[in-house]
C-alpha cells in the first residue's frame, strides 16, 4: 500500500561456512538502487512506496574475497 513501510531482506550464504561481507544492492523498478551493508550475512531494507503500481525488486550481492557476487531472481511486488 502506498505510504506503508515494507521490509525486504536478503540472506547471503557464504562458501565453506565463511560469513560473507560486503553489500547488497536492492534495485526497485522506478526507483534509485539502495545499497545496504551485510550484517552476519543479512541485508535489510525498509522501504516506503510513494506511488502505486507493479514493481520488480532484485538483490545483488557485491561479493568479497571468499564469495562470488550473485543476483537474486526478480520479486514482483504490486503496490496499491
N, C-alpha and C positions, 0 to 999 in steps of 0.2 A: 504494500500500500504506500502511496506517495506520503512522504514525511515520517514514515515508520522505520526505525533502525533495523537493519538486517546484519547478521554476523556471518561472514564467510571464513572458513577455517581450512588451511592446507596443512597436511601432515606429511612430512618427508621422512622416509625410512632410509637410513644410511647403509652403505655396503659394509659387510663383515662386522656389523654391530657398532660401527663408528657413528656417533651422533653427528648429523650434518649441521654445518654452519652456513652462513650466507644470508641471502634474501629470497623472498618470493614476491614476484610482481603479479598483482591481480589486475587483469585487463577486463574492464566492464564496457561493453559497447556503448557508444555515445558519451563516454567519459574519459578523462585522463587516467592513465595507469597509476596504481598506488603500489609503492614499494614498501614491504614490511620485513623487518628482520626476523629470522628464525629464533625461537627460544625453545631449547630442548626438542628441536625437530618440528616445531609447530609455528605457523604464522597465522595470526588472526586479524581480520579487517572488519571493523564496524562501519557500516555504510548506510546512508540515508538517501533514497532516491528522490529527486526533485520533480521528475516527470513520469507519467505513466507510459506503458508500452512494453514491448518484448525486448529483452536484453540477453546477451550471452556473456558468461563470465568464464575466464580461464585463469589458471595459476601457473606461473613459470618459475621454476627453481633455478637460481643462478649457478649452482654447482660450487664445489670447493676443492681443496687439494686431494680429498679422498673420495669424492662423489661427483658423478657427472650431472650436468644440467639436464633438466627434464621439463616437460609441459603436460598439464592435465588435458583431458578432453573438455570440450565446452559444456557448461552447465546452462541450460535455458531457464531464464527467470522472467516471469511475467509480473509487471508492476501495475497494480490497479489504482 
